[in-house]
Amino acid sequence: VVGTGYVGLVAGACFAESGNDVVCVDNNPTKVRLLRRGKIPIYEPGLEELVRRNRTEQRLTFTTTLAKAVRDSAVIFIAVGTPQGEDGSADLKHVLDVAREIARAMNGYKVIVDKSTVPVGTSEKVREVIRRETTHPFSVVSNPEFLKQGAAIEDFMKPDRVVIGAEDPRAQALMLELYEPFTRTGAPIMMMDCASAELAKHPANAMLATRISFMNEVANVCELVGADVHHVRKAIGSDKRNGNSFLFRGLGYGGSCFPKDVQAMKRFAADREYEFKILDAVESVNKLQKTKLDGQMKKHFGSLKGKTIGVWGLAFKPRTDDMREAPSIPLIEALLSAGASVQAFDPEAMRIAKGIFGSRITFATNGYDAVKGADALAIVTEWNEFRRPDFGRIRSLMRSPVIFDGRNLFAPAQMKQNGFTYYSIGRS
Ligand code: NAD
């Protein structure tokens, strides 16, 4: 498995857990050194234990040397990043570099599987790159990954479906064998052509992003008419045609996938002279939603100059340390440029946040520390530990008891009783 990020490390550990011998390759020597010592460079629940067990049983090893890993392997997964390029398209540089390196190291038939999120046509590009470098036989397979950070192992072990784009029977058989242990509960393995498999991923994320933006707009209308988005969401979601997932209002989507995948989807449609209009709206709603809390604060205080704001939650969602495109970043930047000072806490993302904000904000040791002397508290990520705080303690620590809750963790009536001025999303 090439690339030991959120996807590659989880995939490698899970394939090892089902009995395979797995070599995880990364060109970041610091990461590999950590992994070899049994340390996990990212936070993902359950991953450390899974990696430790499979390392101990010698089914899972780590290296920076791709060539040897390729020679020793029958199936090679490419799970490196596909970041957003300058024009919004997925940057395939890392995928194609790895494909080239794999080709140069091949010593016989190999199945090369693209697990990174890529636009349609990438398997063909990978095939071309490899063909140029080797005369050994090979198959290229497209196998998009649908796991979500925070529940990645559960998702990988018990997927809703496995999508495999493979056109030759030998590769199909190997992939079926590899995934069989994960689909015993009845989840389907969907075998299809490479183009369809490639196209399965971007629209899946774009649809989820659409639901988020849609519900944020519903929440904004709720505020205008005095309705409560919580009741509205339940009423919408209980209709089977709509379903309950991804109908939560909040501060907009973030993370390493939705923003870039929505962009990439738009881009490759545009390259074929198709304007994907809905996604323009999805993006502009999302951008606006990320300004929601600082907008509420400016309205409440008039000016934020000299105010101290406590921030709970920095990661783009709970159960991860990932801060890529997190709503906390534009919020904190807006607060700082309005002259406020920020004291922030996150259970897992502090190390990454320090790299982003340095000494421009104060890093608190826990949630209570973050509200000490604060004029307001902003709740940005809905970590479980923020759900049942000691409100009396918070009130006594704050300079003024005002909460801006971007995740609707509390009931407005309860907050009023507790003596807070309380702002939330989609509730008057
Ligand atoms: P990541 O940035 O966490 O990890 C990528 C890893 O690849 C890094 O460790 C990096 O050092 C390594 N790498 C880059 N170039 C390399 C090279 N030439 N040789 C060896 N290693 C190299 O990324 P991620 O979040 O794991 O995502 C990987 C892919 O999976 C992306 O295409 C992403 O869109 C997709 N994806 C991500 C998720 C998710 O939740 N993170 C879910 C589904 C799909």
Residues whose N, C-alpha, C, O or C-beta is under 5 A from the ligand:
A	BS01	NAD	V2 G3 T4 G5 Y6 V7 G8 V25 D26 N27 N28 A79 V80 G81 T82 H94 D97 V98 K115 S116 T117 E145 F146 L147 K148 Q149 S256
